[in-house]
Amino acid sequence: MRKPVSSVVGQRCLLAAVLSLASFGLLTSCTEPPAKISEAEHAQPAQSFAQWRDGFRTQALAAGISAQTFDRAFQGIEPDESVVTADRSQPEFSRPIWQYLESAVSPARVHNGQGRTLENAEVLQRIEITYGVDREAVVAIWGMESNFGQQMGSKNVIRSLATLAYEGRRPDFGRDQLLAALRIIQHGDVPASNMIGSWAGAMGQTQFIPTTYNQYAVDFDGDGRRDIWGSSSDALASTANYLKTSGWQRGQTWGFEVRLPQGFDYSLAEMSIRKPMAEWLRQGVRPASGTLPSDPQASVSLVLPAGYRGPAFLVTDNFRAILKYNNSTSYALAVGLLADSFKGGGQLAGRWPVQDAQLSRSERIELQQTLTDRGLAPGAVDGIIGANTRKAIRAFQQTIDQPADGYPTPALLRQLRNAN
Ligand code: CA
């Protein structure tokens, strides 16, 4: 969901807790100055934490959690105010995609990934056979999520989720995840004290939230426990299992950079628009370098992460599989480029429009409000640039005879202000 990608990074920050397979380590830079929080959001819960916990205990026991599991997991647990703060922050500034990619696909990470791929060659081979998922993609996600198991978060997941269930903005999310976490403990995969993760409950080397864990985590090293914290075999196989379920096709590329012809219709750059590769070729789209790395019959979409002046990509169903892991164009692109870079690729021919400042959250809200005032229906005025906002931007761009790429820039915002 991050296409005209100024929004993309911000959007991921906002939705991370819900979608949550995000590598929260990478998000710290987008949680810069928290915006003001309304009185309603500051409201204290009506009951004490102990009262809430006792009520939840009854629900958990009714849902099949044993009293012993519950009481052990909750021993000494108090709300964590840092979780509340993180949950309520609405970042005003986000990094542009080129800065995000610079750290996500850094030379150090590429080097580490190549080393990890060699070290784990035997298990990755078995994973490819068992799940049909290419090793580079699995290792790239490992690098993105936890820096190859080095950064898994440091918070007690029961405490974080109990805090979110008690006083978070989405208490239902917290409660569902907490119940799922208690099931994991009861199943014997990990003791509560070792269940470590991010403030939003993303756990271990794969940064799975508990419901995702219960659906996709596997025991690949055969010790009887799905240990995504301590076992890289389990973590890598769990990631592969997730990608397989999301439709990964072994041996197929995630996508590749392309060049667009003069006069191209940029409004075709939407994930909702899919065409056979051959059709894009007919329209003059060409690989930016080398030969076509994909089946001409493959159904692909065009992505312009920074508008028409930045690099363009055709992306396949494997890109969509990565998006299911974390619904962010920047993230999926980083995983794809990182995977390519392990094999010596991953360099881009196009240049990012680095002179463009990113719109702040307030400016994105102003942009949407102005579009709304013009009757262009950008959807909710929430600072999140989604498909509706892009469509509204395109409609405005057409009225002023500009390339309709749907990408919000400071120049576009100025033009909108002047036009009103
Ligand atoms: Ca295991």
Boltz pocket constraint, residues with backbone or C-beta under 6 A from the ligand:
constraints:
  - pocket:
      binder: B
      contacts: [[A, 218], [A, 219], [A, 220], [A, 221], [A, 222], [A, 223], [A, 224], [A, 225], [A, 226], [A, 227], [A, 231], [A, 234]]
      max_distance: 6.0
